[in-house]
Amino acid sequence: MMAGAFTANAQWQDVSYSGFAGSKTQVITHSGKVFVSNGYSLYRSNDMGNTWTPLSVYNGYFFTIIHTSAALIAGGGSSNADDTDVYVSHDDGNTWAANKSISGAGAYTINVFSALGSEVMAGLGGSITSDAFRTSDDGANWNSCGPSSVHEIRSFASDSYHIYAGTQYNAVYQYTNVSGSAVWVHLDTAGFPSYSGLFDNVSALCVVNGKVWAAAGPGVYELDTVLHKWTPITIESYSTTCLLVAGSTVIRGTYGNGIFVSRDTGATWYQDNTGLVDYNISSLAYSGDTVFAGSYGNKVYRSMLSALTAVAPLRTPVATCTISPNPASSVLHITSPDKITVDVFRIDGKLMAHETNNNEINISSFPAGLYIAKILKTDGGVEVQKFEKL
């Protein structure tokens, strides 16, 4: 497929291939190339999405992909009851090595990959409890490395020292390689959203300015390592499915509400959906100044990072909303030059109040603790204010 001309002032442009199929599209970039997985097939673009080449993989399905410095690795489900399938290519997908299954992993699927130096880690799902497996030879050999007794690993993030694993019901773990041994630490869970005694599925993770962010339940939360608890970055009615840190910009994909961009580490978010048809975003990636978004509807969209970030100043509110007093005990006052809609959420994501065109909110019946006010302004801007109820 040939995409249209890509101009600097374009917003999201559909660069999908006609053969894309499946229920979830993952897109990654490596050395100026773009790779896409669509559940049952893999594709590569050498020209930033203008044209695509289908890649043949033996018996592959439910792919998740990662590119190391030397190899493209694709993880799938299982072709038998004992192993989980992995495929390795050393020429960007033109040819593939024999099936390098993860022996003893069981008939599960690989949900996600991550890398830390020369290590690649695979997070498994599809079982009551699932391990992570790691390789240091580009997928030729795999070894179980824990953490033990977690229910599905759904997301990964990494920094220079650690891999962070988001689970379905067990919140977030931190992995460190200590002299070849896997050391896992279960991170603080105070403030993390949970219902019926189980922590919410951690659908996405990222590291912003040294802080771990986790998308779970109704919002995105940041781990405060001083207070040892998670605090909300943003609360949405649509779940966040993916997070991307591109330089000083954070981009957030949602299921149902498209894409949001923040240039101030989450204090303010701006929705950038111009050109999108599918608002159910499954993955984000970037190369240089080009950003890609994969969707649950077999779509790949492309935009320029500079085009997305350039929109933000045009939408910046002329004045910032303020809330007082903070801490508050009975009434919360909101000062804004515009008409506003305010949703107040408890730290675990429960909606406590919804007010339209009302600058005073009675919080006297709220339990003591930390809350977040999501303020939607008439110009489309969204501001997030945190406050404490005494």
C-alpha positions in Angstrom: 0.0 0.0 0.0 1.2 3.5 -0.8 0.3 6.2 1.7 -0.4 9.8 0.7 2.2 12.6 1.0 3.2 13.2 4.6 3.3 16.9 5.2 4.6 18.7 8.2 1.3 20.2 9.2 -0.6 16.9 8.9 -2.2 15.3 12.0 -2.9 11.6 12.1 -2.7 9.9 8.7 -3.9 6.4 8.0 -0.9 4.4 6.7 -2.5 0.9 7.1 -1.8 -2.0 4.8 -4.8 -3.6 3.1 -3.8 -7.0 4.4 -3.8 -6.0 8.1 -6.1 -8.3 10.1 -6.6 -9.4 13.7 -8.0 -7.7 16.8 -5.0 -5.8 18.1 -2.2 -4.0 16.2 1.3 -3.6 17.8 3.7 -1.2 16.2 7.4 -0.8 17.0 10.3 1.0 15.4 14.0 0.1 15.0 16.8 1.8 13.0 14.4 3.7 10.8 12.2 0.7 10.1 8.7 0.1 11.3 7.3 -3.3 12.3 3.7 -4.2 12.8 2.0 -7.3 14.3 -1.6 -8.0 13.7 -2.3 -11.1 15.7 -1.6 -13.5 12.9 0.8 -11.7 10.6 3.9 -9.5 10.7 4.8 -6.6 8.4 7.8 -4.3 7.9 8.1 -0.8 6.4 11.4 0.6 5.3 10.0 4.0 4.5 8.2 5.0 7.6 4.9 3.5 6.7 4.5 4.5 3.0 4.8 0.9 1.9 4.6 -2.4 3.7 6.2 -5.9 3.2 4.4 -9.0 4.7 6.8 -11.2 6.7 6.4 -14.9 6.7 6.7 -16.6 10.1 6.2 -20.3 10.6 2.9 -21.2 12.4 2.7 -17.8 14.1 -0.2 -16.3 15.9 -1.0 -13.9 18.7 2.3 -12.1 18.0 4.0 -9.6 20.3 7.3 -8.3 18.9 10.6 -6.6 20.0 13.7 -5.7 18.2 17.1 -6.0 19.9 20.3 -4.6 18.4 20.7 -7.8 16.4 17.4 -9.6 16.1 13.7 -9.3 15.6 11.9 -11.5 18.1 8.2 -12.5 17.8 6.4 -14.3 20.5 3.1 -16.2 20.1 1.0 -18.8 21.7 1.7 -22.5 21.9 1.8 -25.3 19.3 1.7 -27.9 22.0 0.7 -28.3 25.7 4.2 -27.8 27.1 6.0 -24.9 25.4 5.3 -21.3 24.3 6.5 -20.4 20.8 9.1 -17.8 20.0 10.5 -16.9 16.5 13.8 -15.1 15.8 15.0 -13.3 12.7 18.5 -11.7 12.2 17.6 -10.0 9.0 14.6 -7.8 9.9 12.1 -10.6 9.2 13.2 -11.8 5.8 14.1 -15.2 7.2 13.3 -16.8 10.5 15.2 -19.3 12.7 13.6 -22.5 13.7 11.0 -22.3 16.4 12.8 -21.3 19.6 10.1 -22.4 22.1 10.2 -21.5 25.7 10.5 -25.0 27.2 8.4 -25.6 30.3 6.4 -22.4 29.9 3.2 -24.3 29.3 0.6 -23.7 26.7 0.4 -20.0 27.3 0.8 -16.8 25.3 3.5 -14.1 25.4 1.6 -10.9 26.2 4.6 -8.5 26.1 8.4 -8.2 25.7 10.9 -5.8 27.3 14.6 -5.3 27.2 17.3 -4.4 29.7 20.8 -4.2 28.2 21.4 -7.5 26.5 18.5 -9.2 28.2 15.1 -9.7 26.7 12.2 -10.6 29.0 8.9 -12.2 27.9 5.8 -11.7 30.1 3.4 -14.6 29.9 -0.3 -14.8 30.3 -3.2 -17.2 30.0 -2.7 -19.1 33.3 -3.7 -18.7 36.9 -0.1 -17.9 37.8 2.5 -16.9 35.2 6.3 -16.4 35.2 8.5 -14.2 33.2 11.2 -15.8 31.0 14.4 -14.1 30.0 17.1 -14.6 27.3 20.5 -13.0 26.8 21.2 -14.5 23.4 18.5 -12.9 21.3 15.9 -15.6 22.0 17.9 -18.8 21.4 17.6 -19.9 25.0 15.1 -18.9 27.7 15.0 -19.4 31.4 12.2 -18.8 34.0 13.0 -15.8 36.2 9.8 -15.1 38.2 8.2 -13.3 39.8 6.3 -16.3 41.2 2.6 -16.6 41.7 1.4 -13.6 39.7 -1.7 -13.6 37.6 -0.5 -12.7 34.1 2.1 -10.1 33.1 0.3 -7.5 31.0 2.8 -4.7 30.5 6.5 -3.8 30.8 8.5 -0.7 31.1 12.2 -0.2 31.7 14.9 2.3 32.6 18.6 2.0 32.7 18.6 -0.3 35.7 15.2 -2.1 36.0 12.3 -3.7 34.2 8.9 -3.0 35.7 6.2 -5.6 35.2 2.5 -4.8 35.4 0.2 -7.7 36.3 -3.5 -8.5 36.0 -4.2 -8.6 39.8 -0.9 -8.2 41.6 0.0 -4.5 40.8 3.6 -3.8 39.8 6.9 -5.6 40.3 10.4 -4.3 39.8 13.1 -6.5 38.3 16.9 -6.1 38.7 19.7 -8.3 37.4 22.1 -8.7 40.3 25.2 -10.6 39.3 23.1 -12.8 36.9 20.3 -13.5 39.4 16.8 -12.2 39.0 15.7 -10.0 41.9 12.1 -9.0 42.0 10.5 -6.4 44.4 6.8 -6.0 44.8 6.3 -2.2 44.7 4.1 -0.3 47.1 0.4 -0.8 46.5 -1.1 2.0 48.7 -3.4 4.1 46.5 -3.4 1.6 43.7 -6.9 1.1 42.3 -8.5 -2.2 43.4 -12.0 -3.7 43.5 -13.3 -6.8 45.3 -9.9 -7.3 46.9 -8.0 -7.5 43.6 -5.8 -4.9 42.1 -6.8 -3.6 38.7 -5.1 -4.8 35.5 -2.0 -2.8 34.8 -2.5 -2.2 31.1 0.5 0.0 30.5 3.7 1.3 32.2 6.3 3.9 31.5 9.0 5.8 33.3 8.8 9.6 33.3 11.6 11.6 34.8 12.6 8.6 36.9 9.1 8.1 38.2 7.1 4.9 37.4 3.7 5.5 35.8 1.0 2.7 35.7 -2.2 2.7 33.8 -4.8 0.8 35.7 -8.6 1.0 36.2 -9.8 4.5 35.6 -6.6 6.3 35.2 -2.8 6.7 35.3 -1.0 6.7 38.6 2.5 7.7 39.6 4.5 5.9 42.3 5.7 8.3 45.0 8.7 6.6 46.4 8.9 9.0 49.3 5.3 8.6 50.5 5.3 5.0 49.3 2.0 5.3 47.5 0.5 5.8 44.1 -1.1 9.1 43.2 -3.3 9.9 40.2 -1.8 11.6 37.2 -5.1 11.6 35.3 -8.5 10.0 35.6 -10.5 9.1 32.5 -13.9 7.4 31.7 -11.9 5.5 29.1 -9.1 3.2 30.1 -5.5 3.9 29.0 -4.1 1.1 26.9 -0.5 2.4 26.1 2.0 5.1 27.1 4.9 6.5 25.2 7.6 8.8 26.4 9.0 10.7 23.4 11.7 13.1 24.7 9.9 15.6 26.9 6.4 14.6 25.6 4.2 11.9 27.0 1.6 10.4 24.7 -1.3 8.3 26.0 -3.5 6.0 24.0 -7.0 5.0 25.2 -9.6 2.5 24.4 -12.5 4.6 23.0 -11.2 8.2 23.4 -8.2 8.3 21.1 -4.9 9.9 21.9 -3.8 12.5 24.5 -0.6 14.5 24.6 1.1 16.1 27.6 4.2 18.4 27.5 4.3 19.0 31.3 4.6 15.5 32.7 0.9 14.9 33.0 -0.2 18.2 34.6 -2.2 19.0 31.4 -3.4 16.8 28.6 -4.6 17.7 25.2 -6.6 15.4 22.9 -5.1 15.0 19.4 -7.5 12.9 17.3 -7.5 14.8 14.1 -7.4 12.2 11.3 -8.2 9.2 13.5 -11.1 7.0 12.5 -10.5 4.3 15.1 -10.3 5.7 18.6 -9.4 2.4 20.2 -5.6 2.7 20.4 -3.5 -0.4 21.2 0.1 0.7 20.8 2.4 3.7 20.3 5.9 4.0 18.9 8.2 6.7 17.5 11.3 7.2 15.4 12.9 10.6 15.3 10.0 13.1 14.8 7.5 10.5 13.5 5.0 8.9 15.8 2.9 5.8 15.0 -0.3 4.5 16.6 -1.7 1.1 16.2 -5.4 0.4 16.8 -7.7 -2.5 17.8 -9.3 -2.1 14.3 -6.3 -3.1 12.2 -5.1 0.5 11.6 -1.8 2.1 11.8 -1.7 5.9 12.0 1.3 8.3 11.6 1.9 11.8 12.7 4.8 14.1 13.4 5.7 14.6 17.1 6.3 18.3 16.4 2.8 18.6 14.9 1.2 17.0 17.9 3.1 19.1 20.4 2.6 22.3 18.4 -1.1 21.9 18.9 -0.8 22.2 22.7 0.0 25.9 23.0 -3.1 26.8 20.9 -5.3 25.0 23.4 -3.7 26.2 26.6 -6.3 27.8 28.8 -5.8 31.5 29.2 -5.8 31.1 33.0 -5.2 28.1 35.3 -7.9 26.8 37.5 -7.3 26.9 41.2 -8.9 25.0 44.1 -9.0 26.1 47.7 -8.6 25.5 50.5 -6.2 22.6 50.2 -6.4 20.7 52.4 -10.2 21.1 52.7 -12.8 19.8 55.2 -16.2 20.9 54.0 -16.4 22.9 50.7 -14.0 22.9 47.8 -13.9 26.2 45.9 -12.8 26.2 42.2 -11.7 29.4 40.5 -12.0 29.4 36.7 -12.6 32.1 34.0 -14.7 29.6 32.0 -17.6 27.4 32.6 -16.4 24.0 33.8 -17.4 20.4 34.5 -15.8 18.8 37.5 -15.4 15.2 38.4 -14.0 14.4 41.8 -12.4 10.9 42.2 -11.1 9.1 45.2 -7.5 7.8 45.0 -8.7 4.3 44.0 -10.6 5.9 41.0 -14.2 5.9 42.5 -16.2 8.8 41.2 -17.4 10.8 44.2 -18.9 13.9 42.6 -19.9 15.3 39.2 -20.7 19.0 39.0 -21.5 21.2 35.9 -21.1 25.0 36.1 -20.7 24.8 39.8 -17.6 26.3 41.4 -18.3 25.0 44.9 -18.4 21.3 45.8 -19.6 20.0 49.1 -17.0 17.3 50.2 -18.1 17.2 53.9 -19.3 13.6 53.6 -16.1 12.4 51.9 -13.7 10.2 53.9 -10.4 11.7 54.8 -7.7 11.2 52.2 -6.3 12.2 48.9 -8.6 13.1 45.9 -8.2 14.3 42.4 -10.4 16.9 40.6 -10.6 16.5 36.8 -11.7 19.9 35.4 -13.0 20.1 31.9 -13.1 23.6 30.4 -15.2 24.9 27.6 -12.2 25.4 25.4 -11.5 21.6 25.5 -8.6 21.8 28.0 -8.5 19.4 30.9 -6.8 20.2 34.1 -6.1 17.9 37.0 -5.9 19.2 40.6 -5.1 17.1 43.6 -6.4 17.9 47.0 -6.6 16.4 50.5 -9.8 16.0 52.5 -9.3 16.4 56.2 
